[in-house]
Amino acid sequence: MKKLLFTSLVAMFATSAFAVQRGDFAIGGNLLFGAGNNFSHAGVGAKVSYNITDPIRAVAEFDFFLRSSNSQWTDISLYGHYLFFVSDRVILFPAVGVGLLRQNTRFGSTNFVNNSFAFSLGGGIEYVLNNNFSLIGEYRLKLFDGFNRSNIVVGVAYRF
């Protein structure tokens, strides 16, 4: 019985570690919804990630929010994820990040641009479909210039 339990645990952790490992490089795309400061926007994003160690991942991301209510947002951010392997296919992660938010607001023929340094807190879940593809869902709270903005993100990643 002990051998069966030990073998099962080793197989579970080996499979989990196989899903995302140190040195993995991935690219992906996102669909986003952001709300806050009397503005809500849908958007698209692209990201690149690298697993520094098995549980630590660095992510660079560019998000473009479509124009709405005379305002359009662009977000360039760097995130750190700490991965918790719940099963061989499910990974939970808290996320912390820094970035630059650019808000472009149009009033009539006048265009106002505001660049802000942002700090991000959030978390997410990753579902590993196979050795290369994963589905990702995240929530992020962006804090900048005394304001905050909530982003809900759904994406896909391709791992090399």
C-alpha positions in Angstrom: 0.0 0.0 0.0 2.8 2.4 0.9 4.6 1.7 -2.4 1.3 2.4 -4.4 0.8 5.7 -2.5 4.4 6.8 -3.0 4.3 5.9 -6.7 1.1 7.8 -7.1 2.5 10.9 -5.4 5.7 10.8 -7.5 3.7 10.4 -10.7 1.4 13.4 -9.8 4.3 15.7 -9.0 6.3 14.6 -12.0 3.4 15.3 -14.3 2.8 18.7 -12.6 6.4 19.7 -13.0 6.3 18.5 -16.7 3.4 20.9 -17.5 5.4 24.1 -16.7 9.2 23.9 -16.1 12.1 26.2 -15.5 13.3 27.6 -18.9 9.9 27.3 -20.5 9.2 30.2 -22.9 5.6 31.1 -24.0 3.8 33.6 -26.2 0.1 34.3 -25.9 -2.9 36.5 -26.5 -5.6 38.0 -24.3 -9.1 39.4 -24.4 -9.6 42.0 -21.7 -12.2 44.0 -20.0 -11.1 47.0 -17.9 -13.3 49.2 -15.7 -12.6 52.1 -13.3 -12.5 55.9 -13.1 -15.9 56.1 -14.8 -14.5 54.3 -17.9 -15.0 50.7 -19.1 -13.2 49.3 -22.1 -12.8 46.0 -23.9 -9.3 45.2 -25.3 -6.8 42.8 -26.7 -3.3 42.0 -25.5 -0.1 40.1 -26.3 2.3 38.6 -23.9 5.6 36.8 -23.6 6.5 34.7 -20.5 9.6 32.9 -19.2 9.8 30.5 -16.3 12.8 31.6 -14.3 12.4 28.6 -11.9 9.7 25.9 -11.7 7.4 28.1 -9.6 8.5 31.6 -10.7 7.4 33.1 -14.0 8.2 36.5 -15.5 5.6 38.0 -17.9 5.9 41.0 -20.3 2.5 42.2 -21.6 1.1 44.8 -24.0 -2.6 45.6 -23.8 -4.6 47.8 -26.0 -8.1 48.9 -24.9 -10.5 50.0 -27.6 -11.8 53.6 -27.6 -14.9 54.1 -25.5 -16.4 57.3 -24.0 -13.8 59.4 -25.8 -11.0 57.6 -24.0 -8.5 54.9 -25.1 -6.0 53.1 -22.9 -2.7 51.4 -23.6 -0.8 49.3 -21.0 2.7 48.0 -21.0 3.5 45.9 -17.9 5.9 43.4 -16.4 4.5 40.8 -14.0 5.9 38.2 -11.6 3.8 35.0 -11.0 4.4 32.4 -8.3 2.9 29.1 -9.5 1.0 26.7 -7.3 0.6 23.3 -9.0 -2.9 22.2 -7.8 -3.0 19.2 -10.2 -1.3 18.1 -13.4 -3.5 20.5 -15.4 -4.5 23.3 -13.0 -2.1 26.0 -11.8 -3.0 28.9 -9.5 -0.9 32.0 -9.2 -0.8 35.4 -7.5 0.6 38.2 -9.7 2.4 41.4 -8.9 3.6 43.9 -11.5 4.6 47.3 -12.6 3.9 49.1 -15.8 3.1 52.2 -17.8 -0.5 53.2 -18.5 -1.3 55.7 -21.3 -4.7 57.3 -21.4 -5.7 59.2 -24.6 -8.9 61.2 -24.1 -10.5 63.3 -26.8 -12.8 66.3 -26.1 -14.0 67.7 -29.4 -10.9 68.4 -31.4 -8.6 68.5 -28.4 -6.6 65.4 -27.5 -5.3 64.9 -23.9 -2.6 62.3 -23.1 -1.8 61.1 -19.6 1.1 58.7 -18.9 1.0 57.0 -15.5 3.3 54.6 -13.6 1.1 51.7 -12.4 1.4 49.0 -9.7 -0.6 45.8 -10.2 -1.9 43.1 -7.9 -3.9 40.1 -8.9 -4.1 36.4 -9.5 -5.2 33.8 -11.9 -5.7 30.3 -12.9 -4.1 28.4 -15.8 -5.5 25.2 -17.3 -3.0 23.2 -19.2 -4.6 21.7 -22.3 -1.5 19.7 -23.5 2.3 20.1 -23.6 2.1 23.3 -25.6 -1.3 25.1 -25.0 -2.9 26.6 -21.9 -6.0 28.6 -21.1 -5.5 31.4 -18.6 -8.0 33.6 -16.6 -6.8 36.5 -14.5 -8.0 39.4 -12.4 -5.8 42.5 -11.9 -6.1 45.6 -9.9 -4.1 48.5 -11.3 -3.2 51.3 -8.9 -2.0 54.6 -10.4 -2.1 58.3 -9.7 -4.6 57.9 -6.8 -7.0 55.9 -9.0 -7.6 52.2 -9.5 -8.7 50.1 -12.5 -9.9 46.5 -12.5 -9.0 44.2 -15.4 -10.5 40.8 -16.2 -8.4 38.8 -18.6 -9.0 35.6 -20.6 -6.2 34.3 -22.7 -4.3 31.5 -24.4 -0.6 30.7 -24.2 1.6 28.6 -26.5 4.7 27.1 -24.7 7.9 26.3 -26.6 
